[in-house]
Amino acid sequence: IVRQTADVFTWLVLEKQYRLCDIGVIGDSAGGNLALLTMVELRERGQIELPARCALVSPWTDLSFSSPSVKEREHLDPIVSPHSSVPLTTYTGGDSNLSSPLYSPLYADLTGLPEMMIHVGDYEVLLDDSRILHRRAQQHGVKSDIKVTPGLFHGYHVHLVIPESQEHLQELAQFFQRSSKGSSSSLESLD
C-alpha cells in the first residue's frame, strides 16, 4: 500500500499540478506509519519534492512493540494493546522482522523528510514510539515538534468531547495553514 500511496501523491503533483504547499500529509495511528513510510518512499524515488510538513497523531512507528511504554502504559491505554488477535505478519506479507524499516519507520533513515508535528497522549502504549521518532528525526536533521498531552489515550483527537481534542486539531490546522501560505519559517514548539 505504501507504493500505491506514493504513486497517488506523485500523480497529484506531476499530472494534476498540485503545489506541494497545497498538499498536507497527516496520519493517525497506523496511518502515521503509512504517512512516514510514504515520505521515505517518495524521498527514495526522487521524482518530486516532498511537502513541507507532515503531522502525526499517535503514530504507530514500531510494529515490533519493543518500546518501553508498551509495557509501562498497557494498563492505561484503553485503545491499543500489543496482544492483537491478528498476527502482525499478516501486514508484512509473512515477514517476521517487524523492526524492518520497510514496516517500522522508527528504524528508517529519516534524512530529508518534511517538518513533523507529533501529537501523543501520555497514557498511550505508543508514547515512546513518538518520543523516539521525535529524537531520531532531529538527529537526522528534520525539524520536529512533539506535544505529549497528560492523561489522554491513543487517538484522542477523534473524541471531540475532549476539550484538548478540539484545541489540538486547531493546532494541526494552523501547522498546515503555515505551509499553504508558502511560509518557510520554522514552527515554534507548542509545548
C-alpha angles and dihedrals in degrees: 000000000000092000092048092049090050089048091055092047091050091048091053091054103037103031104027095035096229112170115240090234088060094056119078124193116209132160134183121204108320086006087064087056090050093047092053095043089049091053090050090049092049091048091051092049092051093200097122139015117260122248117265096246144029125188122204123193115194090334120201099218102156115054090186091070088222099140115112093239090066090075097027095054103030092103091051102046112082093183112046126047128176087219099082121171089219114075108240090224085073086075095045100052091254096309107142095198095099091170091063113123086232089072106015111052090190085081097043127104102264096189113135097012120140125270109283135217112192124192122188138158119236092231092064125113084216094057093109091047086064096042093048092044090052092052094044092049090054091047088055092051096258118139106238135174125187131197116197110191117205119235097010132119139217115309095000090156092080092057099083093184088071107089093217090055095065093041093051094046087055090051090052090050090052090048090058095039089062087055095049091053088059092246116167094185117117122254116250117230113269093207 
